[in-house]
Amino acid sequence: MRKARRPLWLWLVLFLVSCGGAPPPPPPPPPPPDDLTSFQLIDAALLAGEIDSDTALAYKVFATFADPRLPEEYLGDDAGRDGTLLMAELARRLDSLPPDLRTDLTPFLLPPAQTGSWYERTHANALSPEQLTWGTLTTQNDKVKVWWATQRPADAARAEKFVAELDARIWPSLTGLMREPLPDCGEACPQGGGDTRIDIYLVPVSRSAVTGASATGAASAYIIFNPLDSFAILAHEFMHVIQYAYPMASDDEYDWLFESTAQWAMDYVYPATNGDPDVPATHEEQEAAGAFLGNPETSLEVTNDDHEYGAYVFPFFLGGAGKDGSAVKGIWERAGMSSSLAAVNAALAARGGFDEVWPLFTMRNWNQDPVGDYKTWDELTPGAPTKGNFVIGLPGKDPLDSAVPHLAAFYYRFTFESESVKSVVIENPYSSGGDQSAHLWVLAKVGGQWRQPEDITRVEKKRYCREQPEEHVEELIVVVSNSAWQDREHTLSGGNIVVDSRALGCTCDALQEVTEWAGTAGFSYESLADDGQHRLELALSAAVGSQFGATISGGGGPATGTTAIDKTLSGYDQEGVLHFLSSVEGSGSPVPAPVQGDASTVVLVIDHAACRYTMGARTYVNAIATNIEGETTDVVVPTGSFSTAWRPIPDDLNLTGGGSFPVHSSQYILGQDELIDAFLYDDFYLKSILGEEGMGSASVSWSLSPVPKGP
C-alpha cells in the first residue's frame, strides 16, 4: 500500500494562504523521494544528528501505525514493508525510555481491542470505549481468530476472505513445513484476546506488524494487519508468528532472517498469483528482489528497511526450481545459536556450508545467460549489476578491485571489440589458497554462445586464446565473492585481480608474432682437481646478455657483458713439492673465438610442433697464458658453455630458469640421444683427474622474453 501524500498544488495553496500581511513563512520541505521508506528517512535524520535515537524510535512507531504525530517530512513509501522488527525493538527498549515517551509508546504494545490501546486512544474523540465493538471469525481448525472493528463494516468481508485463505492455503502450507504457532495466553492475560487462538486484528495501519510475547524464548504472537493488504502479505505476517515459535538467542541478531524468510514465505505459499480477488497481484515478493540483487557488495545480513526483504533471494535460491523449504526449516530449528550466520552455515552443512554455497549463489545472482535460473524458476528478472564494465579495443591490463566484504560479491564485465587482442589472461592472486573465503568464477561467451560457469579459484592464470575459434572469447563476466561468515570484519585483501588483454597469442601460436628476443644468461663454475701428480685450480664465470631477431624455430645473437677465467696448473716433484706449470687468466667482454664462425653467443631453439624450447650460451674471453718459464702469450680461450634440456614454453613466453647443471665435456654431450641440462668444459687434465662423471656442477641461470613491439 502506497502512502498518500499532499500533491504539489496543495503545497502551493498552503503557501499562498499563509501570505497575509506578515512575511510568509519558509516553504515546507518538498515531498520525499518515492523510493525511500519512512524508516529510511528517519534513520537519515538520526544519522545527520537532527533527532536522537529515542525520537527516531517514536517516529517509526508513529509511521507504522499511521499516527498523525509523525512529522510530514518523514512520510515515506512504506508499501511492502512491515513493523515486526520495530515492535521487537520497542519492547526491548521500552523500560529505558524517558517516562513521558514510555507513556506515549506503551499503548502500541497492546492489542487494538484491549482497553488503553493505541487504537482506543485514536478513536477516543469520536467514539466512547463502549462504542468500539469488535466482530470476530475463527478458522475451521479453531486456531486463528480474525478481529475487525464493527464501525468499519467493509472489513467484515475482508475478514471472511482472510479466514478462508488461512484455512485453504496459508496455514497448511506454512505449518506443513515449519512448526505451528504457539497459542497465546488466552484469558490469563489482557493480550490473549479471551482465548488461546492466534489473533489477527484488521485495522488501518501503514505497516502490518507482528508483536511477540517474548523477544527470545519460544512465544505466542499476534498480528496487526491492514485489511487492504493482500493474501501474500498475510502469509508474510503469519510466517512471523511462526518464527516466534522458535527459541532465539537474540532477536536483533536474527532481524535479517525474520524478514528474508517471511518474504520468501510469500513465494512459497503463492508461487505466482496471490489469488486475492480484492488485491490481485503476481509475484509480490519480487518487489523487494532488486534491493538485494542490485546491491551485491552489501553483506547478506545487513538490515536497512530494504536489503533484508530482498535477501529472500537467498532462501529462494536454496529451494531451487522445486521451491524446497527444508533449508528454511533447518535454519530456524537452529535459531538458538548465538550467530544467525552460524545457524545458516550449520543448516547447510550437507551442502558444504557457506564455503560451497555462497559462490554458487553469487553466480546465480547474475541472472543472465547462461545462469538465468531465476527467470525459469519464478519469472524473476532482476540481476546483479557490474562494479566495472570494460570495453576492450586495444591490448592492456585492467586491475580489478577484489576487496569484497564478507558474504558479498563484485561483478565485472569485459567486452572484446578488437582482433588486436589475441589472448586474454586472468591473473588470480588468490590461487594459492591463502584466503579460503575468496572465490573467483568466470562466464565466457565464445562464438555467440555462453559457456557454463567455471570456477577458477585455484587457477593462477586463466587463459583464453582468441586466435583459436574454440577460445575466441567475446564477453567475459568475472565474479569475485567472499564466503566468510565467522568474521564479519573480513574483507578480501589479496590484491587486484588482473585481466591482461594481450597483443600476443597463446604459447606457440604467439611465437608467430615474436620478431625479437632479449635476455640474459649466466654461469659460474669452480673446481679443484688433484691426483698427486698434477693440481688444477679452475674458476669460470659469465654474465652476458643478448638481443636477436627471431624465426619460428628460434634464433641467436652475440653475447655482451662480462666473462672471466682463472686457471692454474701445478705439478708435484719427487719430494711432493708443487711447482707452477702454467696459468690462464682473463676477464672482460666476451669475444669471438679465433676459429671462423665460432662466437660468444646466446642461442634459443624452438620446437614449434611440441611447443618447447632449449637454449644455451657460449663465451670466449681474451686472456694471458703464462708457461713454466714465465713467458706470456695473449690468447682467446673458452670460459664455458651450457645447454638445456627441452622445456615447455610458458603462456606468457617469458623463458626463465636455471639451477645446478652437471659438468661434462662436449664429447660426452655428442653421445647423448636426447638433450640434457649440462655445462660444457673441455680440459685434458681436469677430465683425466676427475673423470667424466666427477667434474661437479655449475650454477646456471637464464631469462629470455619477447621484445615488445613499438607503437
LUMKOL-51502 format. One line per 8 residues: number of its first residue (from 1); their letters; for each residue y, x, z of C-alpha. Coordinates in pm, 1 decimal, m for minus. Example, Ala and Ser with C-alpha at 12.3 -4.5 7.8 and 13.67 -1.06 7.14 Angstrom:
<rs>
1 = AS = m450.0:1230.0:780.0; m106.0:1367.0:714.0
</rs>
This chain:
<rs>
1 = MRKARRPL = 0.0:0.0:0.0; 336.2:149.7:m103.7; 614.8:119.3:147.5; 917.6:m90.1:43.6; 1245.5:96.3:7.4; 1604.1:m6.2:m43.6; 1689.8:9.8:m412.4; 1976.4:226.5:m526.9
9 = WLWLVLFL = 2206.7:m72.8:m588.2; 2167.7:m171.6:m223.3; 2279.5:171.2:m108.3; 2590.9:125.6:m324.1; 2663.7:m222.3:m179.9; 2634.7:m93.8:174.9; 2868.2:189.3:92.3; 3134.9:m41.0:m59.8
17 = VSCGGAPP = 3116.5:m287.8:228.3; 3189.4:m7.2:468.9; 3507.4:89.2:282.7; 3771.7:m118.5:467.5; 4099.8:30.4:577.9; 3928.7:313.6:758.5; 3789.9:615.5:573.6; 3439.9:544.2:453.3
25 = PPPPPPPP = 3154.0:697.5:649.3; 2935.9:957.4:481.2; 2698.5:802.4:229.9; 2343.5:754.5:354.4; 2080.6:1008.6:251.2; 1900.4:934.3:m75.2; 1553.0:785.0:m61.3; 1284.7:1048.4:m3.4
33 = PDDLTSFQ = 1071.8:1178.0:m290.0; 793.8:942.0:m388.2; 522.1:1197.6:m324.4; 599.5:1260.4:45.1; 449.2:1056.5:326.4; 633.2:956.5:640.4; 432.6:1210.5:837.8; 526.6:1489.1:595.8
41 = LIDAALLA = 896.1:1400.6:617.8; 874.3:1401.3:997.4; 686.9:1731.1:1001.5; 950.6:1884.8:775.1; 1224.2:1777.9:1017.1; 1024.5:1919.7:1306.8; 978.9:2249.7:1125.2; 1350.8:2262.0:1048.3
49 = GEIDSDTA = 1435.0:2212.5:1417.0; 1604.3:1877.2:1355.7; 1373.3:1695.6:1600.9; 1138.2:1806.2:1878.9; 761.7:1755.0:1893.8; 779.6:1451.7:2124.7; 1024.7:1278.3:1892.9; 804.9:1366.7:1595.6
57 = LAYKVFAT = 508.2:1204.0:1768.4; 706.9:888.7:1842.0; 836.7:867.5:1484.7; 483.8:896.6:1347.6; 371.0:613.1:1572.6; 666.0:402.5:1454.3; 580.4:487.2:1092.4; 216.8:387.8:1139.0
65 = FADPRLPE = 295.9:52.0:1296.1; 597.1:m33.7:1074.1; 820.0:m24.5:1379.9; 1191.5:m65.4:1293.7; 1280.6:214.8:1535.4; 1177.4:467.4:1270.6; 1496.8:613.7:1114.2; 1536.2:525.6:748.5
73 = EYLGDDAG = 1525.6:886.0:629.2; 1164.3:918.9:744.2; 1030.2:626.5:542.6; 777.8:778.7:305.2; 493.6:669.4:82.6; 200.9:610.0:317.7; m28.8:443.3:67.4; m386.2:558.4:111.9
81 = RDGTLLMA = m317.0:725.1:447.0; m423.4:613.3:791.4; m322.7:673.9:1150.4; m656.0:757.6:1312.2; m577.9:1122.4:1381.3; m235.8:1022.2:1514.2; m387.7:777.6:1762.3; m616.7:1051.8:1892.9
89 = ELARRLDS = m316.3:1282.7:1931.2; m117.8:1010.5:2109.0; m399.6:953.3:2358.7; m430.5:1327.3:2411.2; m59.4:1383.0:2476.8; 43.2:1057.6:2646.5; 37.4:1183.5:3007.1; 251.5:1486.0:2920.7
97 = LPPDLRTD = 531.3:1283.1:2756.7; 864.2:1208.8:2930.7; 841.1:882.4:3130.6; 1069.6:679.2:2902.5; 883.2:786.0:2591.4; 547.4:728.2:2757.9; 660.1:373.6:2837.5; 763.2:319.5:2474.8
105 = LTPFLLPP = 437.5:450.1:2327.0; 172.4:323.4:2569.6; 166.0:m28.4:2411.6; 46.6:124.2:2084.1; m277.4:229.4:2254.6; m354.6:m134.0:2342.5; m532.9:m371.6:2103.0; m289.1:m623.1:1946.6
113 = AQTGSWYE = m444.0:m920.7:2129.4; m405.8:m758.3:2471.8; m113.2:m854.2:2696.1; 158.5:m590.7:2680.7; 52.3:m456.8:2342.2; 296.7:m338.8:2079.0; 213.7:m645.5:1870.5; 306.1:m882.5:2151.1
121 = RTHANALS = 633.1:m696.7:2210.0; 715.2:m702.0:1840.2; 694.3:m1080.8:1833.8; 841.3:m1144.7:2179.2; 1177.2:m1257.7:2042.8; 1024.6:m1505.3:1801.7; 723.2:m1637.0:1989.3; 619.3:m1664.0:2350.4
129 = PEQLTWGT = 295.3:m1492.0:2453.1; 137.0:m1836.9:2476.5; 217.4:m1899.9:2111.2; 47.4:m1575.4:1999.6; m302.4:m1700.7:1937.7; m590.4:m1536.5:1756.6; m869.9:m1654.1:1537.8; m1196.3:m1459.4:1509.8
137 = LTTQNDKV = m1501.1:m1433.9:1285.6; m1824.2:m1248.6:1359.5; m2058.3:m1071.5:1120.3; m2410.5:m1201.6:1072.7; m2556.4:m910.9:1271.3; m2328.4:m1012.2:1559.9; m2195.1:m658.1:1597.3; m1844.3:m682.6:1447.6
145 = KVWWATQR = m1565.9:m928.6:1519.5; m1260.9:m965.6:1295.6; m937.0:m1094.2:1453.9; m627.7:m1243.0:1290.3; m311.6:m1399.9:1428.0; m310.6:m1773.1:1363.1; 61.6:m1751.3:1292.5; m44.2:m1567.3:973.3
153 = PADAARAE = m282.5:m1822.7:815.7; m323.4:m1621.4:495.0; m503.7:m1356.3:697.0; m783.0:m1601.3:780.4; m902.7:m1596.8:419.9; m898.7:m1217.2:415.4; m1092.8:m1213.1:742.3; m1368.9:m1420.5:582.3
161 = KFVAELDA = m1393.4:m1179.3:291.5; m1394.5:m873.3:517.3; m1674.3:m1019.2:729.7; m1879.2:m1099.0:420.8; m1825.2:m749.1:281.5; m1918.2:m584.1:610.8; m2244.1:m776.6:606.8; m2319.1:m718.8:240.2
169 = RIWPSLTG = m2222.2:m357.0:182.5; m2020.3:m161.9:436.7; m2242.9:m194.0:744.8; m2580.2:m144.1:569.0; m2453.7:144.2:352.0; m2294.4:349.7:627.3; m2524.3:272.5:918.7; m2822.1:324.3:689.1
177 = LMREPLPD = m2706.2:683.7:659.8; m2522.0:754.3:985.3; m2550.9:631.8:1343.5; m2448.5:278.2:1431.0; m2109.2:244.6:1601.6; m2122.1:218.6:1977.8; m2046.5:m124.8:2128.8; m1722.9:m144.1:2322.0
185 = CGEACPQG = m1667.2:m211.7:2690.3; m1658.5:m589.6:2640.4; m1544.4:m791.9:2938.2; m1546.7:m482.2:3159.1; m1208.4:m368.9:3028.5; m899.4:m521.5:2867.7; m957.3:m324.1:2546.8; m1301.7:m475.9:2494.8
193 = GGDTRIDI = m1190.2:m799.4:2332.8; m1405.5:m1003.6:2565.9; m1744.0:m885.5:2435.0; m1921.0:m571.1:2314.9; m1867.2:m633.3:1943.6; m1663.4:m383.4:1745.0; m1316.3:m530.6:1699.8; m1111.4:m526.9:1378.8
201 = YLVPVSRS = m756.3:m661.3:1411.8; m578.3:m775.0:1095.3; m209.3:m700.6:1147.2; 74.5:m587.8:917.9; 94.8:m211.3:967.1; 192.7:69.9:731.7; m125.4:262.2:806.5; m456.3:119.4:914.0
209 = AVTGASAT = m594.0:315.0:1209.2; m886.4:352.7:1444.7; m842.1:407.6:1817.8; m1131.9:560.4:2008.0; m1207.4:508.8:2374.9; m1264.9:884.1:2421.2; m1134.9:1194.8:2249.0; m1458.5:1392.6:2254.7
217 = GAASAYII = m1760.5:1211.8:2402.7; m1952.5:952.1:2207.0; m1730.5:644.6:2233.7; m1655.5:299.9:2102.7; m1350.4:233.6:1888.0; m1152.3:m49.9:1736.9; m967.8:m85.7:1406.7; m608.5:m188.3:1338.4
225 = FNPLDSFA = m625.1:m299.9:975.4; m363.3:m408.9:726.1; m501.0:m724.9:561.3; m351.6:m610.5:230.4; m575.1:m303.1:229.7; m889.8:m311.9:18.6; m1260.8:m322.2:90.6; m1276.2:53.2:17.9
233 = ILAHEFMH = m1009.2:124.6:279.7; m1210.4:m86.2:524.8; m1511.0:137.1:452.6; m1286.9:439.2:525.5; m1180.9:297.2:863.2; m1531.1:182.2:952.2; m1652.6:537.2:890.7; m1401.4:649.4:1154.1
241 = VIQYAYPM = m1559.7:408.7:1402.5; m1899.8:560.7:1323.2; m1760.2:912.9:1367.2; m1660.2:822.4:1723.0; m2029.2:757.5:1796.7; m2090.0:1133.9:1771.0; m2000.7:1361.0:2064.6; m1737.6:1610.1:1950.3
249 = ASDDEYDW = m1645.6:1943.2:2101.4; m1278.9:1878.2:2022.7; m1121.8:1600.0:1822.8; m840.9:1809.4:1674.5; m1092.2:2073.5:1561.0; m1265.2:1801.5:1360.6; m949.4:1640.1:1218.7; m1015.6:1751.7:863.1
257 = LFESTAQW = m1374.2:1625.3:878.3; m1257.3:1290.8:1016.3; m1050.2:1225.5:706.1; m1253.1:1405.2:441.1; m1578.7:1230.8:526.7; m1405.9:892.9:576.0; m1250.5:931.5:231.4; m1593.4:1029.9:100.0
265 = AMDYVYPA = m1737.8:710.5:254.9; m1521.0:508.5:17.1; m1706.9:664.1:m276.0; m2043.0:640.1:m101.3; m2007.8:264.4:m46.5; m1813.6:193.2:m367.4; m1913.2:447.8:m634.9; m1693.8:270.3:m890.2
273 = TNGDPDVP = m1522.5:m64.9:m838.2; m1436.3:m178.5:m486.3; m1547.0:m538.0:m550.6; m1235.8:m672.7:m378.1; m1113.7:m991.8:m552.8; m768.5:m969.7:m392.8; m707.6:m593.5:m428.0; m927.7:m489.3:m722.1
281 = ATHEEQEA = m945.2:m117.1:m793.0; m1183.7:153.9:m909.9; m1240.5:498.8:m765.0; m980.5:452.8:m491.5; m1093.0:769.1:m313.9; m987.5:970.9:m618.4; m620.1:909.3:m546.4; m647.6:1188.3:m290.0
289 = AGAFLGNP = m853.2:1431.3:m500.7; m554.7:1608.9:m652.6; m423.7:1701.8:m307.4; m728.0:1925.9:m267.5; m823.7:2029.0:m619.4; m461.3:2102.9:m705.4; m427.9:2347.3:m413.7; m733.4:2575.6:m430.3
297 = ETSLEVTN = m551.1:2852.7:m243.7; m540.5:2631.6:68.7; m826.8:2674.5:316.1; m1078.1:2392.0:343.9; m993.1:2272.6:696.2; m611.9:2263.4:661.7; m453.2:1928.6:757.8; m109.0:1824.8:632.2
305 = DDHEYGAY = m147.9:1447.7:582.2; m264.8:1516.9:230.0; m512.1:1801.5:194.8; m762.9:1663.9:447.6; m802.9:1342.6:245.5; m857.3:1534.4:m77.4; m1115.1:1752.7:96.7; m1357.4:1463.5:46.1
313 = VFPFFLGG = m1438.8:1650.6:m275.1; m1646.1:1893.3:m66.1; m1897.5:1634.0:66.6; m1878.5:1468.8:m276.5; m1993.5:1799.8:m429.3; m2265.9:1838.2:m167.7; m2400.8:1493.2:m256.0; m2426.2:1572.0:m625.3
321 = AGKDGSAV = m2493.4:1321.9:m900.5; m2714.0:1112.1:m672.9; m2440.7:1086.0:m405.6; m2680.1:1212.9:m140.3; m2519.4:1170.9:202.6; m2763.7:1382.6:404.1; m2520.1:1674.5:429.2; m2252.2:1450.0:580.7
329 = KGIWERAG = m2500.3:1316.1:832.0; m2615.1:1669.1:916.5; m2259.7:1785.4:975.6; m2176.3:1502.2:1215.3; m2502.9:1549.7:1402.0; m2367.0:1897.4:1485.8; m2017.1:1785.9:1588.2; m2080.3:1914.0:1940.5
337 = MSSSLAAV = m2033.8:2269.6:1812.8; m1701.0:2423.5:1909.7; m1621.2:2511.5:1547.6; m1622.2:2244.9:1278.1; m1687.4:2516.1:1019.4; m1986.9:2635.4:1218.5; m2116.8:2277.5:1216.6; m2085.7:2262.7:838.3
345 = NAALAARG = m2245.8:2603.8:794.3; m2538.5:2504.8:1015.4; m2586.7:2178.2:827.3; m2600.1:2375.0:501.7; m2837.3:2644.5:629.5; m3118.6:2539.0:395.7; m2879.1:2582.9:104.3; m2759.4:2925.4:217.4
353 = GFDEVWPL = m2458.8:2809.1:419.0; m2103.6:2874.5:305.8; m2204.1:3212.5:159.1; m2412.1:3042.4:m109.2; m2247.5:2701.8:m133.5; m1879.2:2797.7:m140.0; m1878.6:2996.8:m468.5; m2077.1:2718.9:m638.6
361 = FTMRNWNQ = m1830.8:2461.2:m507.3; m1523.9:2652.4:m621.9; m1677.1:2699.2:m964.1; m1740.2:2323.6:m996.9; m1382.2:2255.8:m888.1; m1264.4:2395.9:m1220.2; m1393.9:2061.5:m1353.2; m1361.7:2151.8:m1718.3
369 = DPVGDYKT = m1622.8:2259.0:m1971.6; m1880.6:2381.7:m1905.7; m1859.4:2265.3:m1542.8; m1736.1:1908.8:m1589.1; m1992.8:1764.7:m1348.4; m1735.1:1568.4:m1150.2; m1640.4:1377.6:m1462.7; m2005.3:1297.2:m1527.7
377 = WDELTPGA = m2085.4:1204.8:m1169.8; m1781.4:992.7:m1091.1; m1527.8:997.7:m1378.1; m1319.9:1236.7:m1165.1; m1075.9:1418.2:m1393.7; m851.6:1648.3:m1180.6; m947.7:2013.6:m1156.2; m823.6:2339.2:m1012.7
385 = PTKGNFVI = m508.2:2491.9:m1165.7; m477.8:2857.6:m1255.5; m293.1:3110.7:m1044.9; m230.1:3305.5:m1364.7; m254.9:3218.9:m1732.6; m272.2:3519.6:m1968.2; m238.7:3503.7:m2345.9; m364.2:3836.8:m2478.3
393 = GLPGKDPL = m224.3:3957.8:m2808.4; m237.7:4334.2:m2752.0; m461.7:4571.8:m2559.4; m364.5:4636.3:m2199.8; m464.5:4598.0:m1836.8; m390.7:4292.5:m1621.3; m432.9:4328.5:m1243.9; m529.9:4005.8:m1066.6
401 = DSAVPHLA = m437.3:3933.0:m706.8; m758.0:3884.4:m507.7; m607.8:3829.2:m160.1; m779.8:3491.5:m121.6; m761.9:3323.8:223.5; m1082.3:3209.3:391.4; m1258.0:2914.1:226.7; m1019.7:2914.7:m68.0
409 = AFYYRFTF = m1018.8:3037.7:m428.7; m796.6:3174.7:m706.0; m840.3:3088.6:m1076.0; m723.9:3292.1:m1375.7; m739.2:3203.5:m1744.4; m735.8:3452.0:m2032.9; m693.7:3350.8:m2396.1; m754.0:3623.1:m2656.7
417 = ESESVKSV = m549.7:3573.4:m2972.2; m577.6:3909.0:m3145.0; m861.8:4103.3:m3301.1; m684.2:4420.8:m3192.0; m863.2:4363.8:m2861.8; m1212.1:4486.1:m2941.4; m1361.0:4476.7:m2594.4; m1282.2:4327.3:m2254.9
425 = VIENPYSS = m1393.5:4482.5:m1927.2; m1355.5:4312.3:m1587.2; m1333.6:4577.1:m1315.4; m1461.0:4435.1:m987.2; m1352.0:4610.0:m663.0; m1598.6:4400.0:m460.2; m1916.3:4503.2:m641.1; m2030.0:4740.0:m367.1
433 = GGDQSAHL = m2068.0:4450.6:m122.6; m1823.7:4587.8:130.9; m1687.2:4237.2:181.6; m1973.9:3989.4:182.6; m1726.6:3698.7:174.3; m1596.2:3792.7:m170.7; m1739.8:3619.0:m476.8; m1649.4:3669.5:m841.1
441 = WVLAKVGG = m1763.1:3431.6:m1115.1; m1667.4:3403.0:m1479.8; m1678.0:3142.0:m1751.6; m1667.9:3268.3:m2107.9; m1600.1:3081.9:m2430.1; m1773.0:3251.8:m2723.2; m1789.0:3118.6:m3076.1; m1618.1:2797.4:m2973.0
449 = QWRQPEDI = m1881.7:2725.5:m2706.3; m1851.2:2766.0:m2331.0; m2130.7:2955.4:m2164.3; m2270.2:2864.8:m1825.1; m2104.1:3022.9:m1519.8; m2202.5:3380.9:m1446.7; m2199.5:3542.5:m1104.2; m2064.8:3898.1:m1138.2
457 = TRVEKKRY = m2002.1:3955.2:m767.0; m2221.9:4265.8:m763.1; m2129.9:4388.2:m1111.3; m1888.8:4680.7:m1110.2; m1779.2:4630.9:m1471.2; m1847.3:4319.0:m1674.0; m1810.4:4391.6:m2044.4; m1757.1:4171.2:m2348.6
465 = CREQPEEH = m1792.4:4343.9:m2686.9; m1569.1:4130.0:m2906.2; m1681.6:4309.8:m3224.0; m2025.9:4159.8:m3171.9; m2044.6:3787.0:m3261.0; m2252.3:3703.5:m2954.7; m1984.5:3855.8:m2727.9; m1667.0:3764.5:m2914.8
473 = VEELIVVV = m1501.6:3608.1:m2611.9; m1213.8:3371.9:m2696.4; m1133.1:3241.2:m2349.0; m1223.1:3367.4:m2006.5; m1195.1:3196.9:m1666.9; m1212.9:3429.4:m1366.5; m1279.1:3266.1:m1028.5; m1249.6:3471.0:m709.4
481 = SNSAWQDR = m1339.7:3294.8:m384.5; m1367.0:3373.7:m14.4; m1660.4:3219.8:175.4; m1554.9:3348.9:519.7; m1579.3:3077.6:784.7; m1619.2:3257.7:1117.3; m1289.1:3447.8:1091.5; m1012.0:3212.2:983.2
489 = EHTLSGGN = m772.9:3503.3:951.3; m994.1:3679.2:698.4; m830.6:3741.8:362.4; m998.3:3937.4:84.7; m845.3:4284.4:73.1; m1047.0:4480.4:m178.9; m753.0:4523.1:m415.1; m678.6:4394.3:m759.3
497 = IVVDSRAL = m944.0:4277.5:m997.9; m851.4:4430.5:m1333.8; m910.3:4270.3:m1672.0; m890.8:4552.9:m1925.9; m834.6:4434.6:m2283.9; m922.4:4740.5:m2490.4; m845.9:4861.9:m2838.6; m1178.2:5046.7:m2827.5
505 = GCTCDALQ = m1500.5:4862.7:m2877.2; m1805.6:4891.3:m2656.9; m2004.9:5214.5:m2621.7; m2131.8:5338.4:m2956.7; m1952.5:5069.6:m3151.6; m1632.0:5203.7:m3005.8; m1715.0:5553.9:m3130.2; m1626.3:5446.4:m3481.6
513 = EVTEWAGT = m1265.8:5421.8:m3368.3; m1255.6:5762.6:m3197.5; m1073.1:6020.8:m3407.3; m1032.1:6291.7:m3144.2; m1186.1:6407.2:m2819.2; m1026.1:6615.2:m2547.0; m1150.6:6753.1:m2220.7; m1264.9:7044.8:m2013.6
521 = AGFSYESL = m1580.0:7242.4:m1941.5; m1655.7:7493.7:m1673.2; m1929.1:7701.4:m1517.8; m1988.5:7977.5:m1265.9; m2292.3:8194.6:m1204.8; m2372.9:8482.0:m973.5; m2691.2:8683.8:m949.4; m2829.8:8988.9:m776.8
529 = ADDGQHRL = m3143.6:9146.2:m928.1; m3315.1:9444.4:m766.1; m3669.1:9568.2:m840.5; m3643.0:9903.7:m664.4; m3569.9:10083.1:m990.4; m3255.5:9904.6:m1104.5; m2998.2:9688.3:m933.2; m2788.9:9443.5:m1135.6
537 = ELALSAAV = m2494.9:9254.5:m987.0; m2352.6:8981.1:m1208.5; m2072.3:8721.5:m1179.5; m1969.1:8492.1:m1466.9; m1717.7:8205.1:m1483.7; m1525.6:7991.1:m1726.9; m1267.6:7711.7:m1701.4; m1179.8:7603.5:m2052.0
545 = GSQFGATI = m1051.3:7303.3:m2240.3; m1063.1:7181.9:m2596.3; m931.9:6909.1:m2823.6; m1105.4:6845.7:m3150.0; m1147.5:6597.1:m3428.4; m1443.2:6359.8:m3412.6; m1708.0:6239.7:m3650.8; m1966.5:5970.3:m3594.0
553 = SGGGGPAT = m2204.1:6245.0:m3477.6; m1957.4:6425.1:m3252.0; m1750.1:6735.2:m3304.9; m1639.6:7061.2:m3155.7; m1333.9:7272.7:m3106.6; m1211.0:7612.0:m2990.2; m1210.2:7674.5:m2616.4; m883.8:7761.5:m2444.3
561 = GTTAIDKT = m832.7:7856.5:m2082.3; m983.0:8143.0:m1886.2; m1319.3:8313.2:m1854.4; m1446.1:8621.3:m1670.6; m1738.8:8861.8:m1635.7; m1815.8:9129.1:m1377.0; m2145.5:9313.7:m1424.1; m2261.1:9639.6:m1267.7
569 = LSGYDQEG = m2593.3:9817.6:m1331.8; m2719.0:10087.9:m1097.4; m3041.4:10290.0:m1077.1; m3241.1:10446.4:m791.3; m3329.1:10819.8:m788.7; m3645.5:10963.4:m630.4; m3480.8:10962.8:m288.6; m3392.3:10589.6:m324.7
577 = VLHFLSSV = m3022.8:10650.2:m367.5; m2835.1:10418.6:m603.5; m2639.3:10573.3:m884.2; m2391.7:10398.3:m1112.7; m2525.7:10349.8:m1463.5; m2282.6:10111.9:m1638.1; m2043.8:9822.8:m1593.9; m1875.4:9549.3:m1794.4
585 = EGSGSPVP = m1561.1:9389.0:m1657.8; m1320.1:9147.4:m1820.5; m1119.3:8831.2:m1776.1; m869.7:8623.0:m1967.5; m861.2:8379.6:m2251.9; m1183.2:8314.4:m2438.0; m1202.4:8490.3:m2772.8; m1416.9:8472.9:m3086.8
593 = APVQGDAS = m1727.8:8688.7:m3097.1; m1734.9:8984.5:m3333.7; m2011.0:8809.4:m3524.2; m1879.5:8589.4:m3803.5; m1893.3:8215.3:m3722.7; m1961.3:8262.1:m3353.5; m1673.4:8139.0:m3139.0; m1577.4:8034.2:m2791.4
601 = TVVLVIDH = m1615.6:7660.1:m2823.4; m1680.8:7321.6:m2667.8; m1930.4:7111.4:m2863.6; m2018.0:6740.4:m2846.3; m2319.8:6597.3:m3028.7; m2371.0:6219.9:m3052.4; m2690.5:6035.3:m3135.3; m2529.3:5713.4:m3255.9
609 = AACRYTMG = m2855.5:5526.2:m3303.3; m2961.5:5581.0:m2941.4; m2605.0:5570.7:m2802.1; m2644.3:5904.8:m2626.3; m2479.8:6244.0:m2625.5; m2533.2:6607.7:m2543.3; m2262.5:6865.2:m2501.5; m2218.5:7231.5:m2432.8
617 = ARTYVNAI = m1972.9:7516.2:m2405.7; m1991.9:7882.4:m2504.3; m1737.1:8154.0:m2421.7; m1668.0:8518.6:m2502.6; m1410.5:8747.2:m2344.1; m1250.5:9085.1:m2406.8; m1391.8:9336.7:m2158.9; m1414.5:9707.4:m2081.2
625 = ATNIEGET = m1756.0:9869.9:m2077.3; m1795.7:10186.3:m1870.3; m2101.5:10412.4:m1904.4; m2261.9:10661.1:m1664.5; m2028.8:10935.0:m1783.4; m1723.7:10717.8:m1704.5; m1641.6:10669.2:m2067.8; m1487.8:10329.6:m2153.3
633 = TDVVVPTG = m1506.1:10111.1:m2458.2; m1330.3:9785.5:m2547.8; m1594.8:9521.9:m2616.2; m1628.4:9146.8:m2668.8; m1906.4:9008.0:m2451.7; m2050.9:8660.7:m2384.3; m1970.9:8510.3:m2049.1; m2240.5:8248.9:m2087.1
641 = SFSTAWRP = m2301.6:7905.0:m2226.8; m2456.5:7576.3:m2119.1; m2600.2:7272.5:m2290.2; m2704.0:6934.0:m2151.4; m2999.2:6707.4:m2196.7; m2934.2:6373.0:m2370.5; m2719.8:6138.6:m2164.0; m2621.8:5772.7:m2224.8
649 = IPDDLNLT = m2267.6:5710.4:m2340.9; m2090.4:5502.6:m2073.8; m1895.3:5186.1:m2151.5; m1556.7:5349.4:m2104.4; m1650.9:5650.3:m2326.7; m1546.9:5893.0:m2054.0; m1813.0:6164.8:m2060.0; m1818.5:6331.8:m1722.0
657 = GGGSFPVH = m2087.4:6515.7:m1533.5; m2215.7:6840.8:m1402.9; m2428.9:6991.2:m1134.4; m2667.3:7277.0:m1076.9; m2821.3:7393.4:m1405.6; m3121.8:7633.0:m1421.6; m3050.2:7961.6:m1593.6; m3261.3:8060.7:m1893.4
665 = SSQYILGQ = m3247.6:8282.4:m2197.5; m3176.4:8145.8:m2542.7; m3530.5:8234.4:m2646.0; m3664.0:8003.2:m2375.3; m3443.8:7716.3:m2492.6; m3551.7:7756.8:m2852.6; m3906.6:7694.0:m2740.5; m3833.7:7352.7:m2589.5
673 = DELIDAFL = m3940.6:7032.1:m2762.8; m3653.2:6833.8:m2609.1; m3307.1:6911.5:m2489.5; m3278.4:7011.2:m2125.2; m2997.5:7093.1:m1886.3; m2969.4:7471.7:m1893.5; m2725.8:7760.0:m1853.5; m2793.7:8038.5:m2104.6
681 = YDDFYLKS = m2751.7:8410.7:m2046.7; m2944.5:8686.7:m2221.7; m2971.7:9020.4:m2038.3; m3268.7:9251.9:m2065.9; m3251.6:9394.7:m1713.4; m3178.0:9058.6:m1547.8; m3465.2:8884.2:m1718.8; m3709.4:9174.4:m1669.9
689 = ILGEEGMG = m3634.4:9190.3:m1296.8; m3618.1:8816.8:m1215.5; m3837.1:8665.8:m1481.9; m3751.1:8362.8:m1699.9; m3811.1:8113.4:m1419.4; m3644.1:8314.8:m1146.6; m3291.2:8358.4:m1270.4; m3148.1:8095.1:m1033.8
697 = SASVSWSL = m2891.1:7833.8:m1122.9; m2531.9:7798.7:m1233.5; m2272.1:7544.1:m1134.4; m2162.6:7341.5:m1438.9; m1908.4:7063.4:m1499.8; m1753.0:6882.9:m1793.2; m1521.6:6592.9:m1876.0; m1450.7:6461.2:m2224.4
705 = SPVPKGP = m1257.2:6148.1:m2323.2; m1130.4:5987.2:m2643.1; m770.3:6075.6:m2720.7; m563.2:5753.2:m2716.1; m403.4:5662.0:m3044.9; m30.4:5693.8:m3070.0; 199.3:5393.2:m3116.2
</rs>
